[in-house]
Amino acid sequence: MGDELDLKNSLGSSNKNKIWINPGLITYHFDQNKNLNALNYGIGIEYQFSNVSSITAGTFRNSNYETSNYIGMYWQPFLLGPIKLGIVAGGFNGYSSNNNGGWFPAILPALTLENNWIGLNLLIIPTIPNHVAGSFSFQMKFKVFE
């Protein structure tokens, strides 16, 4: 449909299965006056099983210089050229300011750009005072299987 915003079939059965790996995130925090970690190195995996859906899990050094783990699912039914738009929903741990470092749920807006072997996920993290430092988080990913 050209440059129009497409709502993709939620099954997306025409897409082959893909596995991506990532080395963590680079984060731009909205509040630059805090001593927050912007280089959130780690390791993650994403299994894309349809045109619009994938599952993800990994570990990284978070903005508070603590180790965090995550698990979630992307649902990105909107396509604008090579850009997919939607959400990622799942859980995180390792933030001492949230649930004493235990697991907590999150739903975040997500934008993805992919080509044959490299991709970029952009996550928008809202500020939640005394709990979460708001940011744009950029996650490079590399396809290892199709």
Secondary structure, DSSP 8 states (H G I E B T S, - for coil): -TTS-EE--SS-TTS--EEEEEEEEEEEES-TTS----EEEEEEEEEE-SSSEEEEEEEEE-TTS-EEEEEEEEEEEEEETTEEEEEEEEEE---TTSGGGS-EEEEEEEEEEE-SSEEEEEEEE--BTTTB--EEEEEEEEEEE-
